[in-house]
């Protein structure tokens, strides 16, 4: 790419402060509404699936495509954000994304068949994919460097809290109204976000001549889409015993190989710009956000079904005791935005991971008898630790990245968080299933109808008594499996801490940056 092209890209993705600062607060509010809408939608529909299944006359296997179609389409479309912003301009792309996502949400709510809602969910994923990376790019562009910690705190609230509150809000809407309102709720939010974007975001410089590396995009899309589908459906189809999963695995391997070779040989014209990975902070940040996505989303996915299946919570109650972790996240984000600049950011990262690990250790010590406080407080502590990680991590990841790389950088950053969450959820659910079977076999080996203790408590000749005994063994085995998962996440969090040493000194990072903004009050 020529130097004048780089200049055009920089103007698009990092507009002059004078163009945006006068309406900075309204711009921030508008894009955060859009971000919150998109991140909520990743989890808000989960609790409504049983209701959708009955209303749309779908099987258990078919209804899961309501989630899979959204996840896969969003993953494929996310890397396109940088190129689209360059070609069409940030304002037009954001307005189109908000409009498309809002309309698709309405279509989801109006769907009368499984095919209709799957098509609408694909559209949701395609249009919503750019909302999170665009919001981060715009906030970084309109905020002076000495206040970017506060900007990332604001952005983090939408990104981190949305998925946590999604199941609670979805459960309430489903119980109070019906499942269609988990989609209709996006319409007024999207309308307000669109109005704010069109009114206050004036900048729309673009570079129409920017070409797309079509081969790179296709191979990356096949790799990411195949991986997301494999992870989403693997547990349900018993992994590699299924032909579908084996085909998807082959597609992922071949597409990834082609993409890597293509990227290494075509140079600056490649879809994934290699300069991104030569920035040490950005590369390390991708690794960390992968871990954060895996740990946070896996924990959020594990807790509600554990409460519902083992402790007789309904969906709304499980969501309510899980939601306070979002409060911990918000509090820590507001706090850490004021600590950045006073403390070495790497110390904040280590502290955040240590707090999150402590919360996961507490969860690994759960028992079948838990009070609500026993559930709420570890969640709040973990949320606090993750918030303490997320803001410094976002700030440091982009502290040394050139302005012309930010659009692609934020897209890849969001993609890695999503892939991390998909892998974390998939691994956690697989371990739950397999460890439950292992624990059940181990516990059952210690029971015998010839044991005097067993004979004293039940009638070995009664099928009902044996069924009740098996139910209790299964219950205990599932609890052991959940505790093993929390322990696995606790160890993974601890193992991530030494990687902080790979991050450059914050002072050196800022000093070496080529695009430091002039502070604006």
C-alpha positions, -999 to +999 in steps of 0.1 A: +000+000+000+013+034-009+021+061+017-008+083+005-031+053+010-018+049+045-025+086+051-061+082+039-066+052+062-052+071+092-076+100+085-106+076+084-098+056+115-083+083+136-100+116+127-087+149+140-098+157+176-112+190+165-138+172+143-153+152+172-144+167+206-172+193+207-198+165+209-176+139+226-201+129+253-231+125+230-210+105+206-198+083+234-234+078+246-246+069+211-219+044+203-222+028+238-259+023+233-251+004+201-223-016+218-246-026+247-273-036+223-250-059+204-233-075+235-266-081+252-278-099+222-251-125+224-266-140+256-301-125+260-317-151+237-302-181+254-329-184+282-357-179+257-347-209+235-372-234+251-401-209+245-389-204+209-387-241+203-423-246+211-436-215+192-416-224+161-422-262+162-384-269+162-364-298+175-337-294+201-310-297+174-328-272+151-334-245+177-296-243+186-291-228+151-307-196+165-275-192+185-251-208+161-261-187+131-256-155+150-222-165+164-208-177+131-220-148+110-207-123+135-173-140+136-170-140+098-180-104+094-159-089+123-125-089+104-141-068+076-146-038+099-113-021+091-116-024+053-153-013+054-145+017+076-117+027+052-138+023+021-172+038+032-163+059+062-168+054+099-201+074+102-218+056+072-206+022+083-217+027+119-251+041+108-256+012+084-246-013+111-270+001+137-298+003+112-293-032+099-290-047+134-321-029+146-342-040+116-329-076+119-338-076+156-374-066+146-375-094+120-364-119+147-392-108+169-417-111+140-405-145+128-431-172+124-408-201+113-374-214+121-360-205+087-372-169+091-355-164+125-323-181+114-320-157+084-328-127+107-301-139+131-276-142+104-284-106+094-280-096+131-246-111+132-234-095+100-246-060+108-237-063+145-201-076+140-187-041+134-204-023+163-179-033+191-147-027+171-161+006+156-171+019+191-136+012+204-119+028+174-141+060+177-136+063+214-098+060+210-099+086+182-120+112+200-102+109+234-068+125+243-042+100+254-043+111+290-080+102+292-080+070+272-082+049+304-115+065+312-127+060+276-118+023+277-136+020+311-168+033+294-163+010+265-156-019+288-189-014+307-208-022+275-186-050+264-183-068+297-215-061+315-238-067+285-232-105+283-236-108+321-269-090+323-282-106+291-296-139+307-312-119+335-329-094+312-339-122+288-354-143+315-374-113+328-387-104+294-396-140+285-415-145+318-432-111+319-440-107+282-428-134+257-397-145+239-402-121+210-394-092+233-358-103+238-354-090+202-380-062+202-361-045+231-333-036+206-356-015+184-359+016+207-322+013+218-311+011+181-333+040+171-317+062+198-282+051+189-288+058+152-302+092+159-272+101+180-248+088+154-263+108+126-266+139+146-233+141+164-208+121+144-198+144+116-166+129+103-168+105+074-135+106+055-130+075+034-107+060+008-129+044-019-099+030-038-088+007-009-089-028-024-100-059-005-077-090-003-105-113-013-085-146-010-073-136+025-108-127+036-124-159+022-098-182+038-100-164+071-138-165+070-138-203+064-114-208+092-132-187+117-167-198+106-157-235+107-141-231+141-171-214+156-195-240+142-173-269+154-170-254+189-207-246+191-220-280+179-191-303+190-205-313+224-240-319+210-227-341+182-201-360+204-172-343+187-151-363+162-174-392+162-196-370+140-189-366+103-200-330+104-174-321+130-147-339+111-155-321+079-155-288+098-122-296+114-107-303+079-120-270+066-105-251+095-071-267+091-069-262+053-083-227+054-059-217+082-029-231+064-039-212+032-045-180+051-011-181+070+009-189+038-010-162+019-005-136+046+032-143+048+037-140+011+016-111-002+030-085+022+012-053+029-017-061+006-028-090+029-062-090+046-045-093+080-018-066+081+014-081+095+024-048+112-003-056+138+016-087+150+050-070+151+037-047+178+045-066+210+019-049+232-008-056+206+002-093+202+003-098+239-030-080+243-046-105+219-033-134+240-047-118+272-081-109+258-084-145+245-079-157+281-103-131+295-130-142+270-125-178+278-126-174+316-153-148+318-178-163+294-171-199+305-179-190+341-210-171+331-222-201+311-214-226+339-231-210+368-268-206+357-273-243+346-256-255+378-280-234+398-310-246+378-302-283+375-286-289+409-303-263+432-337-259+417-334-222+407-356-210+379-341-191+350-349-156+364-336-164+399-303-179+384-299-147+364-305-125+394-278-141+416-254-141+386-260-105+376-242-088+406-209-098+391-216-070+366-218-045+395-183-056+405-171-050+369-186-016+367-172-005+401-137-017+392-138-001+358-147+033+373-119+029+399-092+017+376-097+045+350-085+068+378-056+046+388-041+045+353-013+070+353-007+067+390+004+030+390+023+008+366-005-007+344+011-041+346+007-041+383-031-035+378-032-064+354-015-088+378-038-076+406-069-081+385-060-116+374-051-125+410-085-113+422-103-132+395-083-164+403-092-160+440-129-158+431-126-189+409-109-208+437-138-199+459-162-213+433-141-245+432-150-250+469-188-248+464-210-275+479-245-287+470-258-265+498-252-228+490-268-196+502-275-168+478-246-148+494-223-178+487-231-174+450-233-136+448-200-126+465-176-148+444-193-134+413-189-098+425-152-105+433-146-121+399-164-092+382-142-067+401-110-086+390-120-088+354-129-051+353-095-044+368-079-064+339-101-052+310-094-014+311-056-015+315-054-043+289-074-024+263-054+008+270-020-010+268-029-031+238-034+000+216-009+023+233+018+017+207-004+009+177-003+034+148-035+052+140-038+036+105-038+002+121-065+008+147-095-001+126-080-036+118-066-039+153-099-033+171-116-059+148-090-085+155-091-077+192-129-083+193-125-114+172-099-129+196-122-122+226-151-140+208-130-169+198-116-172+234-152-172+247-163-199+222-133-221+231-137-215+268-175-224+267-169-254+245-141-268+267-161-261+299-192-279+286-172-308+273-155-313+307-188-311+325-203-339+304-172-362+306-163-355+342-199-361+352-196-396+336-163-403+352-174-391+387-206-411+384-187-443+376-163-437+405-191-430+430-212-459+418-182-483+422-184-477+460-221-486+462-235-521+463-269-536+472-249-560+493-235-532+514-252-530+548-254-492+548-272-492+514-296-520+525-305-501+556-316-470+536-334-486+506-350-517+494-327-533+468-356-550+451-375-517+445-368-502+410-380-468+423-355-469+452-326-478+428-337-450+405-337-425+434-302-437+444-289-433+408-304-398+407-285-388+439-253-403+425-258-383+392-265-352+412-232-356+432-212-365+401-225-333+383-215-312+412-180-327+412-177-320+375-187-283+380-161-279+407-135-295+384-143-269+358-140-240+382-107-254+393-095-256+356-105-220+350-087-210+383-055-226+371-058-211+336-061-176+352-030-181+373-010-194+343-018-161+324-002-139+351+035-145+341+026-133+305+024-098+319+062-097+316+059-097+278+041-063+279+063-032+273+068-006+300+038+019+299+062+048+299+082+035+269+049+026+251+036+061+253+069+077+246+074+056+215+039+061+201+037+082+169+002+094+174-001+109+209-029+134+211-026+168+225-045+168+258-078+185+256-098+195+286 
